[in-house]
Structures are given as structure tokens and as C-alpha cells.
Amino acid sequence: MSQVSIADKADWLNDKHLKRLLEVLSGDGEEARIAGGAVRNALIGEPVADIDVASTTLPDETMRRVKAAGFKAVPTGIDHGTITVVAAGKGYEVTTLRADIETDGRHAKVSFGRDWKADAERRDFTINALYAKADGTIVDLVGGIADIEARQLRFIGDAEKRIREDYLRILRFFRFFAWYGAGRPDAEGLKACARLKEGLDRLSPERVWTELKKLLSAPDPSRALLWMRQAGVLSRVLPESEKWGIDAVHGLVAAERDLGWSPQALLRLEAIVPPDAARMKTLAERLRFSTEEGNRLQRWALAPAIDARMTEGALAKTLYLGDRQAIVDRLKLSLASARARVATNDGALVEAGGYARLLGFAGKWEKPAFPIKGADISALGVPPGPKFGTLLKNLEGEWVDKGFQPDRGALLERAAEMLAAD
């Protein structure tokens, strides 16, 4: 048992509600500890969002104790031993110590117990199986501290066994490597992921996309994506990336860092898949993207490629007629690509400058309002119908082509000319 402590790294240990929760669950021969990600992140120095608690108390006893202490208790996963305890609007998941007695590759039947080592050994990775007592002292039963210090991601025990219990752990292996790993992934874990990748087909599309988004949101997911491709995992869950390449992600990450762009999982996805509208539609449907995500991906694929030498006037027309977010995505990816080629391509610096100029323009551009309305066309005596729509469309097209310059009066005169010539 390690005597390492997170007391000086985790201000949240002093939260009065958390301290009270641990206290009420630890009396009369029972014990509760903080578990998993909060302990890991405190050791690494990363922010802690959620705090989970492991307890020897059985679920019904957990409910009784926390209610008696004035907390709100919600049985969110009571069959698996999990109670969500709410204090001052913040939720803490409290889970009874347990062991898996039956698994089907995704879900497990569990038995409750009091063995902290058994509870640790049923978890996925050593860095996720750490506990902290109320005073911050860490309890490490699987070698997680050493792996955190080495930035090594390892399955607990036999990697293949851990994966067969839950095939989602394949994606979690690469996701946690992207966030916390260094160097090469653990060889045994990588081999097991490659051998068992067919099990990924058993996962729900929503869970696959959730894991991919978390992986793509890592500070630099490029190494993890490389090893996913080497193991055949990436093409299994994202066949659209096959024969397209993932090298562009590294340049995009560098551009984000150097230019102050906020990392976006969807933009990083666009960097590793082809701008093929039909395939992007299939991808979004297969992985059950949200409507917003699917629309953004589809519009990016449909957006025109942009030349670095394009004038700002031409870009303004493209922005007006197209989708601004899609065009900005195109420009960012093009700029990142050009920047990545500067060291080996003399023309890439000029190209990067062009894309930077266009991206700056797009960021400040405001869509002008077409000054002619349907009522103006009606006032000219044009009845509703095809002629009405054609006139309005042609008039707007000329206005766009002339740099949005003709005012309302000039446009009405032009409309009258069009009608007279018809």
C-alpha cells in the first residue's frame, strides 16, 4: 500500500459536502474512498470534473445513510451498486465494492463485497484503479502510481481477458493513451486490441462515437490514431479514414497550438476523412451523430475547395452562397496543411499566408442583407409563380456578383428592366 498523498494537490478534498459524505459512509465498520479518475487526475495535475466514491456499504445501506445525513439520493444504477448522491447541486456517484460474476462483452452481472483488491482488479487500467482516503492518502493495489509516473497505460491483469469482459475497453485503451500515455503503447495491450477488434462490432454506435469524440478531444490525438491504424482498430470503427490518411491531424494540432484555435473533435475528424458528401452522410448515420454534428460534417463535405490565391471579394461571394462554418473548416484545414509543408516546400509559406489572410477575412465577415423582398417584386405587378421566383433569384445573383453594391433603388430599376426585356 502506497503512502503517496494527493492532499496538497486536491483542494476538493476539503469540500464540506464530500467530507461529510465520506464520514457518514465510513462509520460502524464500513469504509468509503474516492475512486478512479479524480485520484488519477489529481496525481497528474489535470482538472477534476467528477468525483466518484467506492464504499463497502451495500446499496440499501448507502441510501439509508446518505438520506439520514440530509443528502438527496438517486438510485441511478442500484442493480450495479451505484447511487448518485446530490449535495448543493453537485452529484457524487457512490458505488458498492463489487466483483464481476458474468460478462457478455459489454455488460456485467456483479456481486457486492468488501474486498478492495477485488474491486480494483475488476477495473480496466491500472491508472484508473486508485483510491484515496478522506485525508488524501492513496491506496494503490495494482501498480497504478508507477504507471502514472511512467505515463504508461496498462490493462489490469490479462489484457485479453479485460477486453473480452467489455469490448469498449479497446477504444478506451486508445482514448486514455491519447490523454495520458507517452512513448509506445503497452505491447500486450496493443496486441490484444488488434486480436479482438472484431468485438467492436458489438458496441452501440453511440458509444463508439462518444469514445472517438473523447479521443479526438485529447491535446494531441495523433499518436493514438497512428497506433489505432496500426492495430486495425481505426478502420474497423471509421472505415472512411482508410486509404485517406491521418497525417493531417498532426499539422492541425500544431496550428491549434500556434494560432490559438480551440480544439474541436469534429474538425479533427474532418482532417482524417475524405470530403465525400455521400460517405459523410453514411458515417453520420452509422455512428448516430447529433443533427448538428451530421449537418456540419455534410456541409463541410459539400463546401467548395478554396484556392489560397482567392480574392476576398470572391470569398465573400462564396461565404454568402455557402455555409460559413463549412468554409471556415475548409480554410482551417488548408492553412494547417500548408503550415505543415513549409519546411519542405518553398511555396507552402506563400500558400499558408494566403489561407491565413482568407481565414482572417472570414472571421470578420458579416453577411449582408439582400435589400429586395418578395413584396417589392409583387409591387411591380409580378404574380406568385415561377416567373416571380426566377426574377428574385436573378436579381440577387447580379447583386452578389457586383459585390453586394447596388442599393435598393438601383435593384428595383434593374428589376423593371428585366421585366421589360422579358
C-alpha positions as CSV (number, residue, x, y, z in Angstrom):
1,M,0.0,0.0,0.0
2,S,1.5,3.3,-1.0
3,Q,1.8,6.3,1.3
4,V,1.6,8.8,-1.6
5,S,-1.0,11.5,-0.9
6,I,-2.9,14.0,-3.0
7,A,-3.8,16.2,0.0
8,D,-1.7,19.1,-1.4
9,K,-2.9,18.6,-4.9
10,A,-6.7,18.3,-4.5
11,D,-8.4,21.3,-2.9
12,W,-11.7,19.5,-3.5
13,L,-10.8,17.1,-0.6
14,N,-11.7,20.0,1.7
15,D,-15.3,20.3,0.3
16,K,-17.5,20.1,3.3
17,H,-20.1,18.0,1.5
18,L,-17.6,15.5,0.2
19,K,-16.0,15.2,3.7
20,R,-19.4,14.7,5.3
21,L,-20.4,12.0,2.6
22,L,-17.2,10.0,3.3
23,E,-17.7,10.4,7.0
24,V,-21.3,9.0,7.0
25,L,-20.3,6.1,4.8
26,S,-17.3,5.2,6.9
27,G,-18.8,4.7,10.3
28,D,-19.6,1.5,12.1
29,G,-17.0,-0.7,10.5
30,E,-17.7,0.5,6.9
31,E,-15.3,2.5,4.7
32,A,-15.6,4.8,1.7
33,R,-12.8,6.1,-0.5
34,I,-12.6,8.4,-3.5
35,A,-12.0,6.2,-6.6
36,G,-10.8,6.3,-10.2
37,G,-10.4,9.4,-12.4
38,A,-10.4,12.0,-9.7
39,V,-7.5,10.4,-8.0
40,R,-5.7,9.8,-11.3
41,N,-6.1,13.4,-12.4
42,A,-5.1,14.9,-9.1
43,L,-1.8,12.9,-9.3
44,I,-1.2,14.0,-12.9
45,G,-2.2,17.6,-12.2
46,E,-5.2,17.6,-14.5
47,P,-8.6,19.2,-13.7
48,V,-11.1,17.0,-11.9
49,A,-14.7,17.2,-13.1
50,D,-16.4,14.3,-11.4
51,I,-15.7,12.7,-8.1
52,D,-16.7,9.0,-7.6
53,V,-16.8,7.2,-4.3
54,A,-16.4,3.5,-3.6
55,S,-17.9,2.1,-0.4
56,T,-18.2,-1.1,1.5
57,T,-21.8,-0.3,2.3
58,L,-24.4,-2.2,0.4
59,P,-26.7,0.0,-1.9
60,D,-29.7,0.0,0.5
61,E,-27.4,0.9,3.4
62,T,-25.8,3.7,1.3
63,M,-29.3,5.1,0.6
64,R,-30.3,4.9,4.2
65,R,-27.1,6.6,5.5
66,V,-26.9,9.5,3.0
67,K,-30.6,10.3,3.4
68,A,-30.3,10.3,7.1
69,A,-27.4,12.8,6.7
70,G,-29.7,15.1,4.7
71,F,-28.4,14.3,1.2
72,K,-30.6,13.6,-1.8
73,A,-30.1,10.0,-3.0
74,V,-31.0,8.8,-6.5
75,P,-30.7,5.1,-7.4
76,T,-29.3,5.7,-10.8
77,G,-27.7,2.2,-11.1
78,I,-28.7,0.4,-7.9
79,D,-28.6,-3.0,-9.6
80,H,-24.9,-2.5,-10.1
81,G,-24.4,-0.9,-6.7
82,T,-24.4,2.8,-7.8
83,I,-26.3,5.6,-6.0
84,T,-26.0,9.2,-7.1
85,V,-25.7,11.4,-4.0
86,V,-26.6,15.1,-4.6
87,A,-25.3,17.9,-2.4
88,A,-25.6,21.6,-3.1
89,G,-26.4,20.7,-6.8
90,K,-23.3,18.5,-7.3
91,G,-23.6,14.8,-7.8
92,Y,-21.3,12.1,-6.4
93,E,-21.6,8.5,-7.7
94,V,-21.3,6.1,-4.8
95,T,-20.7,2.5,-5.8
96,T,-20.5,-0.6,-3.6
97,L,-17.4,-2.7,-3.9
98,R,-18.1,-5.4,-6.3
99,A,-16.8,-8.2,-8.5
100,D,-17.9,-9.4,-11.9
101,I,-19.5,-12.8,-11.9
102,E,-20.6,-12.9,-15.5
103,T,-19.8,-10.7,-18.5
104,D,-21.1,-10.7,-22.1
105,G,-18.5,-8.4,-23.8
106,R,-20.3,-5.2,-22.8
107,H,-22.3,-5.6,-19.5
108,A,-21.6,-7.5,-16.3
109,K,-23.5,-9.2,-13.6
110,V,-21.9,-8.2,-10.3
111,S,-21.7,-9.4,-6.7
112,F,-21.2,-7.0,-3.9
113,G,-18.3,-7.5,-1.5
114,R,-15.8,-5.8,0.9
115,D,-12.6,-6.7,-0.8
116,W,-10.8,-3.6,-2.1
117,K,-8.3,-5.5,-4.1
118,A,-11.0,-7.5,-5.9
119,D,-12.8,-4.2,-6.7
120,A,-9.6,-2.7,-8.1
121,E,-8.8,-5.8,-10.2
122,R,-12.2,-5.7,-12.0
123,R,-11.4,-2.2,-13.4
124,D,-9.9,-1.6,-16.8
125,F,-6.5,0.1,-16.4
126,T,-4.1,0.5,-13.5
127,I,-4.2,4.3,-13.6
128,N,-8.0,4.1,-13.1
129,A,-7.9,1.8,-10.2
130,L,-6.5,4.1,-7.5
131,Y,-8.4,5.0,-4.3
132,A,-7.9,8.0,-2.0
133,K,-8.9,8.1,1.7
134,A,-10.5,11.2,3.1
135,D,-7.1,12.6,4.2
136,G,-5.8,12.2,0.6
137,T,-3.6,9.1,1.2
138,I,-3.7,7.0,-1.9
139,V,-4.3,3.2,-1.8
140,D,-2.7,1.6,-4.9
141,L,-3.3,-2.1,-5.2
142,V,-2.4,-2.7,-8.8
143,G,0.7,-0.5,-9.5
144,G,-1.2,2.5,-10.9
145,I,1.1,5.1,-9.3
146,A,4.2,3.7,-11.1
147,D,2.3,3.7,-14.4
148,I,1.2,7.3,-13.9
149,E,4.8,8.3,-13.3
150,A,5.9,6.4,-16.4
151,R,2.9,7.7,-18.4
152,Q,2.2,4.0,-19.2
153,L,-1.3,2.7,-19.8
154,R,-1.7,-0.9,-18.9
155,F,-4.7,-3.2,-18.5
156,I,-5.1,-4.7,-15.1
157,G,-4.1,-8.4,-15.3
158,D,-4.6,-10.2,-18.6
159,A,-5.3,-7.6,-21.3
160,E,-7.3,-10.1,-23.4
161,K,-9.5,-11.1,-20.5
162,R,-10.2,-7.5,-19.6
163,I,-11.2,-6.8,-23.2
164,R,-13.5,-9.9,-23.5
165,E,-15.3,-8.6,-20.5
166,D,-16.1,-5.3,-22.3
167,Y,-15.1,-4.6,-25.9
168,L,-15.5,-0.9,-25.3
169,R,-12.1,-1.1,-23.5
170,I,-10.4,-1.3,-26.8
171,L,-11.5,2.2,-27.6
172,R,-10.8,3.3,-24.1
173,F,-7.3,1.9,-24.3
174,F,-6.5,4.3,-27.2
175,R,-8.5,7.2,-25.7
176,F,-6.7,7.0,-22.4
177,F,-3.4,6.6,-24.2
178,A,-4.1,9.8,-26.1
179,W,-4.7,11.7,-22.9
180,Y,-2.2,10.2,-20.5
181,G,0.2,7.9,-22.4
182,A,3.7,8.5,-23.6
183,G,6.0,6.7,-26.0
184,R,4.7,3.5,-27.4
185,P,1.5,1.9,-26.0
186,D,1.8,-1.2,-23.8
187,A,2.7,-4.1,-26.2
188,E,0.4,-6.7,-24.7
189,G,-2.5,-4.3,-24.6
190,L,-1.9,-3.2,-28.2
191,K,-1.7,-6.9,-29.4
192,A,-4.9,-7.8,-27.5
193,C,-6.7,-4.8,-29.1
194,A,-5.6,-5.9,-32.5
195,R,-6.6,-9.6,-31.9
196,L,-10.0,-8.7,-30.6
197,K,-11.0,-5.8,-32.7
198,E,-13.9,-7.7,-34.3
199,G,-15.6,-7.3,-30.9
200,L,-16.0,-3.7,-31.6
201,D,-18.9,-4.6,-33.9
202,R,-20.9,-5.5,-30.8
203,L,-20.8,-2.0,-29.4
204,S,-23.6,0.5,-29.9
205,P,-22.8,3.3,-32.5
206,E,-23.5,6.0,-29.9
207,R,-20.8,4.6,-27.5
208,V,-18.3,4.3,-30.4
209,W,-18.8,7.9,-31.4
210,T,-18.7,9.0,-27.7
211,E,-15.3,7.4,-27.3
212,L,-14.0,8.7,-30.6
213,K,-15.0,12.2,-29.7
214,K,-13.2,12.0,-26.3
215,L,-10.1,10.6,-28.1
216,L,-10.2,13.3,-30.7
217,S,-10.5,16.0,-28.0
218,A,-7.2,15.0,-26.4
219,P,-4.4,17.6,-26.5
220,D,-2.7,15.6,-29.3
221,P,-4.5,12.5,-30.5
222,S,-2.2,11.9,-33.5
223,R,-0.1,9.1,-31.8
224,A,-3.2,7.3,-30.6
225,L,-4.7,7.4,-34.0
226,L,-1.5,6.1,-35.5
227,W,-1.5,3.1,-33.2
228,M,-5.2,2.6,-33.8
229,R,-4.5,2.4,-37.5
230,Q,-1.6,0.0,-37.0
231,A,-3.8,-2.3,-34.9
232,G,-6.6,-2.2,-37.5
233,V,-8.9,-0.6,-34.9
234,L,-9.4,2.7,-36.7
235,S,-10.5,1.2,-40.0
236,R,-12.9,-1.1,-38.0
237,V,-14.8,1.8,-36.4
238,L,-14.0,4.5,-39.0
239,P,-13.6,2.8,-42.4
240,E,-13.9,6.2,-44.1
241,S,-10.4,7.0,-42.9
242,E,-8.9,4.0,-44.7
243,K,-6.8,5.0,-47.7
244,W,-7.2,8.6,-46.8
245,G,-4.6,9.1,-44.0
246,I,-4.3,10.5,-40.6
247,D,-1.2,12.6,-41.0
248,A,-3.1,15.9,-41.3
249,V,-4.1,15.7,-37.6
250,H,-0.6,16.4,-36.5
251,G,-0.4,19.6,-38.6
252,L,-3.9,20.6,-37.3
253,V,-2.9,20.2,-33.7
254,A,0.2,22.3,-34.3
255,A,-1.9,25.0,-35.9
256,E,-4.3,24.9,-33.0
257,R,-1.4,25.3,-30.6
258,D,0.4,28.1,-32.5
259,L,-2.6,30.1,-33.6
260,G,-4.8,29.8,-30.5
261,W,-7.6,27.7,-32.0
262,S,-9.8,25.8,-29.6
263,P,-9.5,22.1,-30.4
264,Q,-12.6,20.7,-32.0
265,A,-13.2,16.9,-32.3
266,L,-15.3,17.3,-35.4
267,L,-12.7,19.4,-37.2
268,R,-10.1,16.8,-36.3
269,L,-12.4,14.1,-37.7
270,E,-12.7,16.1,-40.9
271,A,-8.9,16.1,-41.1
272,I,-8.8,12.3,-41.4
273,V,-11.8,11.5,-43.7
274,P,-12.5,12.4,-47.3
275,P,-14.8,15.3,-48.2
276,D,-17.2,13.0,-49.9
277,A,-20.8,14.0,-49.1
278,A,-22.3,10.6,-49.6
279,R,-19.8,8.9,-47.4
280,M,-20.1,11.5,-44.7
281,K,-23.8,11.1,-44.7
282,T,-23.4,7.4,-44.2
283,L,-20.8,7.9,-41.5
284,A,-23.1,10.3,-39.6
285,E,-26.0,7.9,-39.8
286,R,-23.9,4.9,-38.8
287,L,-22.4,6.5,-35.7
288,R,-25.7,8.2,-34.8
289,F,-24.3,11.8,-34.9
290,S,-26.5,14.5,-33.5
291,T,-28.4,16.5,-36.1
292,E,-26.0,19.4,-35.6
293,E,-22.9,17.2,-36.0
294,G,-24.2,15.5,-39.0
295,N,-25.2,18.7,-40.7
296,R,-21.7,20.2,-40.1
297,L,-19.9,17.2,-41.5
298,Q,-22.2,17.1,-44.5
299,R,-21.9,20.8,-45.3
300,W,-18.1,20.6,-44.9
301,A,-18.0,17.8,-47.5
302,L,-20.2,19.8,-49.9
303,A,-18.3,23.1,-49.4
304,P,-16.0,24.0,-52.4
305,A,-12.3,23.7,-52.1
306,I,-10.7,27.2,-51.8
307,D,-7.5,28.3,-53.5
308,A,-5.1,30.3,-51.3
309,R,-4.9,33.0,-54.1
310,M,-8.7,33.7,-53.9
311,T,-9.6,37.3,-53.6
312,E,-11.5,38.5,-50.5
313,G,-14.3,39.6,-52.8
314,A,-14.6,36.1,-54.3
315,L,-14.5,34.6,-50.8
316,A,-17.3,37.0,-49.7
317,K,-19.5,35.6,-52.5
318,T,-18.6,32.0,-51.5
319,L,-19.5,32.8,-47.9
320,Y,-22.8,34.4,-48.9
321,L,-23.9,31.5,-51.1
322,G,-22.5,28.7,-48.9
323,D,-22.2,27.6,-45.3
324,R,-19.9,29.8,-43.2
325,Q,-18.8,27.1,-40.7
326,A,-18.1,24.7,-43.5
327,I,-15.9,27.2,-45.4
328,V,-14.1,28.1,-42.2
329,D,-13.4,24.4,-41.6
330,R,-12.1,24.1,-45.1
331,L,-9.8,27.2,-44.6
332,K,-8.5,25.9,-41.3
333,L,-7.6,22.5,-42.6
334,S,-6.0,24.1,-45.7
335,L,-4.0,26.5,-43.6
336,A,-2.9,23.7,-41.2
337,S,-1.8,21.6,-44.2
338,A,0.2,24.4,-45.8
339,R,1.9,25.2,-42.5
340,A,2.9,21.6,-42.1
341,R,4.6,21.6,-45.5
342,V,6.6,24.9,-45.1
343,A,9.8,23.1,-44.1
344,T,9.9,21.0,-47.2
345,N,8.0,23.1,-49.8
346,D,9.1,26.6,-50.7
347,G,5.6,27.6,-52.0
348,A,3.9,26.4,-48.9
349,L,4.8,29.5,-46.9
350,V,3.0,31.7,-49.5
351,E,0.1,29.3,-49.6
352,A,-0.2,29.5,-45.8
353,G,-0.1,33.2,-45.9
354,G,-3.0,33.2,-48.4
355,Y,-5.1,30.9,-46.3
356,A,-4.3,32.9,-43.1
357,R,-5.5,36.1,-44.9
358,L,-8.7,34.4,-46.1
359,L,-9.4,32.9,-42.7
360,G,-9.0,36.3,-41.1
361,F,-11.4,37.8,-43.6
362,A,-14.0,35.1,-43.0
363,G,-13.8,35.6,-39.2
364,K,-14.7,39.3,-39.6
365,W,-17.2,38.9,-42.4
366,E,-20.8,39.7,-41.8
367,K,-23.4,38.5,-44.2
368,P,-25.1,41.4,-45.9
369,A,-28.9,41.5,-46.2
370,F,-30.4,41.4,-49.7
371,P,-32.4,44.7,-49.9
372,I,-35.2,43.4,-52.1
373,K,-38.1,41.4,-50.6
374,G,-40.9,39.5,-52.2
375,A,-43.2,42.3,-51.6
376,D,-41.1,44.5,-53.8
377,I,-41.5,42.1,-56.7
378,S,-45.2,41.9,-56.1
379,A,-45.4,45.7,-56.2
380,L,-44.0,45.5,-59.7
381,G,-47.1,43.6,-60.8
382,V,-45.5,40.1,-60.9
383,P,-47.9,37.4,-59.6
384,P,-46.7,34.5,-57.5
385,G,-45.2,31.7,-59.6
386,P,-42.1,30.5,-61.4
387,K,-41.5,34.0,-63.0
388,F,-41.7,35.6,-59.6
389,G,-39.0,33.3,-58.1
390,T,-36.8,33.5,-61.2
391,L,-36.8,37.2,-61.1
392,L,-35.9,37.5,-57.5
393,K,-33.2,34.9,-57.8
394,N,-31.6,36.5,-60.9
395,L,-31.7,39.9,-59.2
396,E,-30.0,38.6,-56.1
397,G,-27.4,36.8,-58.3
398,E,-26.4,40.1,-60.0
399,W,-26.3,41.9,-56.6
400,V,-23.9,39.2,-55.3
401,D,-21.7,39.3,-58.5
402,K,-21.4,43.1,-58.2
403,G,-20.0,42.8,-54.6
404,F,-23.3,43.5,-52.9
405,Q,-23.1,47.1,-54.0
406,P,-26.4,48.1,-55.9
407,D,-28.7,49.6,-53.4
408,R,-32.5,49.0,-53.2
409,G,-33.4,51.7,-55.7
410,A,-30.9,50.5,-58.3
411,L,-32.1,47.0,-57.9
412,L,-35.7,48.0,-58.4
413,E,-34.7,49.8,-61.6
414,R,-32.9,46.7,-62.7
415,A,-35.9,44.5,-61.9
416,A,-38.1,46.8,-64.1
417,E,-35.5,46.4,-66.9
418,M,-35.7,42.6,-66.6
419,L,-39.4,42.6,-66.8
420,A,-39.5,44.9,-69.8
421,A,-37.0,42.7,-71.6
422,D,-39.0,39.6,-70.9
